[in-house]
Amino acid sequence: MKRFWKVAEVVAEGDGWAIRLDGRGVRTPARAPLAVPSEALARAMAEEWNAQGEEIDPASMPMTGFANATIDRVLPALGDFRGQVAAYAESDLLCYRAGDPASLVARQQAEWDPLLDWARERFGVQFAVTAGMMPVDQPARTLAALRGAVEALDPWLLAGVATLTQIGGSLVGTLALLHGASTAEGLFDIASLDERWQAEQWGEDEEATARLALRRAEFLDAARYIALAQG
């Protein structure tokens, strides 16, 4: 699609903020009005529209993409979406450790244990931690507490929360970020520990490095979306 507007601007609309293109309203892919509750998010979205060249590149508009996903996919099926995010507690990356070599085991303990310790204290729960990929059942109280934490989140955060949790593999880590117990950069490093360790042992693979960079960019975009949606 070619650019058809000159200027994108933010306008107050009801209890939120909308994007206008040369004074005309913008709609989501599902044809709903594109309006958000945060002025900071709306201004970031307007910057994305204004930064477009002659042809529109959706990949360069991540904040608009998250807002579209929230309006079209999250809000109409909020209960189901919360359930999908909460389900990550059943197989959280931080609970699945390597059995060897000792150097990787030690790195996982050093980088992953603090997040589990934070969650234990924050939510008053325990975790079943195992070595290997065979499924391990988490205590029912733990699953209930983490689901409750997801259900307490502002619905406008959930598109970003889902992306962080999917890419990082850890609902605990995502909740730690939301509560200020981790930074986005630090959390991605923790989530990508296994890939970083492999590169340290065997050298970097060009394709793997490129894939990791794309995951990191998407991860940080999701964290930025959450920060803007809260603002």
Secondary structure, 3 states (H helix, E strand, C coil): CECCCCCEEEEEECCEEEEEECCEECECCCCCECEECCHHHHHHHHHHHHCCCCECCHHHCHHHHHHHHHHHHHHHHHHHHHHHHHHHHHHCHHHEECCCCHHHHHHHHHHHHHHHHHHHHHHCCCCCCEECCCCCCCCHHHHHHHHHHHHCCCHHHHHHHHHHHHHHCCHHHHHHHHCCCCCHHHHHHHHCHHHHHHHHHHCCCHHHHHHHHHHHHHHHHHHHHHHHHHC
